Amino acid sequence: MGVLAYTGPFLFLASIPLLYMRSAAAPLLTPALVLLTLLACEGLGRGKQHASDSSPLFRVLPVLYIPMQLLVTVWAAHEAARTDSVPAFVSLALAVGVCMGVFGVLAAHEMVHSRTRWHQALGGLLLTGMTYRHFRIAHVYGHHRFAATDLDPSTARLGENFYAFFARTLWEQPRLAYRFEKRRCRGRPMSLLRNCIAQDAVISCGAYVFLALGWGMRAAVFLALESAIAILVLELFNYVAHYGLSRHTANGKVERFADRHSWNSSGLGNFLIFNMGRHSHHHRAPSISYEGLKAATAPELPYGYSGSIVLALIPPFWRAVMDRRAREACWRAHEMGYTAGVEISLTVL
């Protein structure tokens, strides 16, 4: 279907200011449209989507989406600072936060995995717009190394409900990123100033100060609320992506990461989430552009990522559906046998 198949996020983002011009509370429709469209697409075309032929045009989409997301975020902060309407304030924060947490994060994710420096910087800029800059370090150097082990703050353990996971990962991800940076900068002059996490704290504070001085405290509060919503959405994705799946550990060695250590989704909804439903292939080849990701023989989420995220908000329902599937996936992995073990250094922790 080509590049145009992946342009859906732009339409949802554009709907926010267009709806706001009609009614202050109308942007509340955007999150509903995002969810309903994803749910509908997840049920269509399962297993029929194929990897696209590589083209530089595919990489242009996340590069273009990021400044547009940031532009809409700044515009929304300005409008939120001007309005006395609580419904208008909340509708803008919810709509921008959902688009940021679904599409913005995935565009930034594509960039932080790029080997191009300015792509990485662009990804970091988007993460500034949701006050979550440490994600790029915790994800690339932590999650992709430790995924499906207890060492990974972004892997949900079997039986762990989302709210417990959320509280744990919010603390452990920046901690892991800071320790990685502290180790990287050890022995270098002015190591604290070189530490990216320390720099991130200054940049994030600067964004709030800039909004507060420019448009008042309402703009800063808007950024905080929008960021909280975006972070919640991102961590819901992280929660369902590896829930209950684990790599075998023995004698100080950890099983190599395999397709069976990620939950996947093969519906047409992948066109809206930059193919992140093909999560296993992404873990095996993190630098591959999203259009080249292929389906894998891996555990499949019964309701796709969008349906699973909704289900995860209700822990008893989530566990009733997923615990048995996770145990079966681990049992099948045991029957297949483990791949060769690799040593994982714990010094970054």
N, C-alpha and C positions, 0 to 999 in steps of 0.2 A: 504493500500500500504506500510505501515511500515515506518521505519526511512529513507530509501533511497529516498522516495518521497520528502523529505525536503532538499536534498543535492544540489539543483540547485544553491544557492548562491555561493557555493565553485567553481563551474564551471565558473561562470561569473568573480569571483575574479581572478582565475587562468588565464583567458583569457588576462588579462592586461599585465603581463610580456611576455606571449607567443606572443601576437600581437606586442609588442614593439620590440621584437627580429627580427621580419620580417620587420617592418617599424616604424620609430619614430612617425608618425602620426596615425598609425593603431589602437592604443587604443581608438580612437574616435568611433570605431565600438562597443565597449563594452556598452556604454550607449544606443546606438541604439538597440543593441540586447536585453538588459534588458527591454527596453520599448516595443519593438515589441513582445517579448515573453510574457510579462505580459498582453498586450492587447489581444493576441491570447488566452491565458489561461483563461482570465476573461470571454470570450464568450463561454467557454466550461464547461460542467458539472455543471451548476448552480443548486444548491439545492441537488446535488447528493453526495457531499463530506460528510463523516461521521467522528465523532470524533474517534481518534485512541485509542487503548488500551494503558494504561499508561505503560511506561518502562523507566528505567534510561538512556537508550541509546538516547532518544529524548533530554534530557537535555545536553547530551555530545555535540550535534551539535553546539549550540551557544557558549559553552565553548571552542570548538576548533576553531570556526570561528573567534572569537575576536583576538587571537594572530596572526592568519593568515592575517586578515585585517590590523593589526598594522604593521606586517612584510612587507606587500606589500606597505603600506604607507611610511615606512622608506626607503625601497628600491627606491620607486618612488621619494622621496625627494632627495636622493643621485643622482639619474639619472638626475633629473631636475637641480641640482646644477652643473652638469658636462656639460650639453648641452648648445650650443649657439642657438639652433633651437627653435624659438617661437612655431611652430606647435607641436613639441615634448613636450615642457613645458605645453602647454595648453591641449594637448590630455591626458597627464598623470594626470593633475589636475582634468580634467573633469571626466575621467574614475574612478579614485580613489574616487573622491568626490561623484559620483553617487552611487557607491557600498557602500561607507561609509554611505550615507544618506538613502539608502534603506535597505540594509542587515545588515550593521554594527550597525546602530541605533536599529534595531529590535532585534538583538542579545543582545545588551546592555540593551534594554528595558526588555528582558526576565530575565536578570541577576539582574537588580535593583529591580525587584519585588520579587526576591527570598528571602527566610528567612535565607539563608546561607551567612555569612559575607564575605567569600572570593569571592562568586559570585557577591555580591554588589560591592566589590573592583574591580573585573574584568570589570564590567559594567562601573564603573567610569574611568578605564584606557582607555577603548575604547572611551569614551566621551572626554578624553584628546586629542585624535587624531583628533578631530574635533573642539577643543576649545569651548566645550559646556557642561562643567562639571556640571553647575548649573541645567541642565535639570533633573537630577536624583532626585533632591529635589523638584523643581517646579512641576514635573510630579506626583511623588508619593504622596506628601503632599499637593499639590495645585490642579492640574488637577483632580485627582481622588476624591477630596472632592467637588470641585466647578463646575465640568463639566456641560455644558448646563445651566450655569447661567452667569450673567454679571460679577461675581466675578472671573471667570476663564479667564486668559489671553490667553489660548489656544483654547477657543471656539469662532468661528467666528459667528458674529451676522447676522441676515437676512439683506441682502442688502449691507453688508460690502464686498468690493472687496478684493482680496488676497493681493494686494500691501499695502492697508491701514491696513489690519490685520497684515501683516508681520512687518510693522513699529511699530505697537502697541505691538505686542507680544515680539519682540526683546528687548523692554525696560521693559515691565511689568513682564515677567517671572523671570529674575534675581532679580528684585525688590521684588517680592513676595518671592522668595527663600531666599533672604538676610533677610527679615523681619521675616520669619519663624525661621531662624537660630539665629537671634538676640534675639528673644523671648526664644528659647530653651536654649541659653547660658546665659541668664540674671541671675545675682547674683552669677555666678560661677567665680572662680579666673581666671584672664587673659582671659576674655570672648572673646575678639577679636581673640586671637590665637586659640581658640576652634571653632570659627565660620567657618563652612565648606566652605562658599562662599569666605571668606578671604583666606582660604587655597587654594581654587581652583584658585584664581587669581595668587597666587604665583607659583603654579604648572604649570599653563598655560604659564605664562611668562617664567618660567624655560625651558619649552619645546622649545620655540622660541629662547631663548638664547643658548641652547644646540645646536640646528641646525645651528644657525648663527656662533657660534664659531667653530663648527666641520666642516661644509661644506660651510659656507659663507651665505650671505644674500639671495641668490637665493633659498636656501633650506627653509629659514624662510618664504619667500614670497610664495613658493609653499604650505607650510602648511596653510598659511592664505587663499590662493585661494581655495585649496581643502576643507578647513573648511567652507568657505562661500557657496560653492556648496552643501556640505552635509547638512548644516543648512537650506538652501533654500528648499531642497528636504524634509527634516523632517517637516518643517513648512507648506509645501504644504499638506502633509499628515494630520497634525493637522487641517488645514483649512477645508478640506473636511469632516473630521470625525464627526463633530457635527454641521456643518453649518446650521444656521437658526432654530435649535431645542432648546427648552428651557423648563426648569422645572418651574412649577407654583409656584409663591411666594405670600404669603398672611400672614398678621399679624406676620411678623418676622420669619415665617417658610417657608422652601423650600420643595417642593415635593421630595419624595425619588427618587433616580435615578432608571429608568426603562429601559427596552429594547428599547423603542421608542425614547430614548434620544441620540442614536448613529445611524449613517449611517453604514450599513453593506454591505458586498459583499460575495457572496456564490460561485463564480466560482473557477475553478481549480488553479487560480492565488494565492490562499491562500497557496498552497504548497511552493510558492516562498517567501512568506512574513510571515512565521511563524504563519499562521492562523490569522493575525491581521484583516482580513476582518470580522471576527466574533467578532467585537468590543464590541457589547453589552454584550456578556457573559464575556469578559475580564473585563469590568467595574464592573459587578456584582460579579466577583470572580477573583480579580487581581493576586492572588498568584498561580492560577492554571497554570500548564505548558501548553505551546501552543498547544500540540497535543490533549489535553482534551477539548479544547474550542468547543462549540456546536453552531449550527445555532439557531437563535432566530426569533421570530415573531417581526420584526423590520423594519424600513424604509430601502429600498434597493437602493444603488447607481445605476443609470441606466447604467453606463459604467464601473462599478467596480472602485476600487481605482486608478488604473493606468490611465484609460480614464478620470476619473474625475479630476485628478491632471493636465493633459494636458489641459482640458477644463477650469480649474480655472485660467490658465495663460491668458485667454482672457475673462475679466469680463463680457462684454455684452452677450457673448454666454453662460457663466456660469449661469448668472442670468436668462436668457431666459429659460434655462433647469431646474434649481434648485429652484428658488424662489417659483414657483407654487407647486412643490413637497413638499417643506418645509412647506408651509402654509397648504397644505392638511394633512401632517403628524401631525401638531399641532392641526388641526381641529378634526382629528380622535381621538387624545389623549383627547381632550376636551369632545368628545362624550363618550369616555370610562370612563371618570371620573378620578380624580387624586388619586394617592396613598397617604397614610398618610404622613403628613408633618413632617419634622425634623428640629430642630434648627441648624443653622450654625453660629458658632462664627466668628465674624469679627475681633477679636483681632490680628490675624496674619497680617492683612492689615494695 
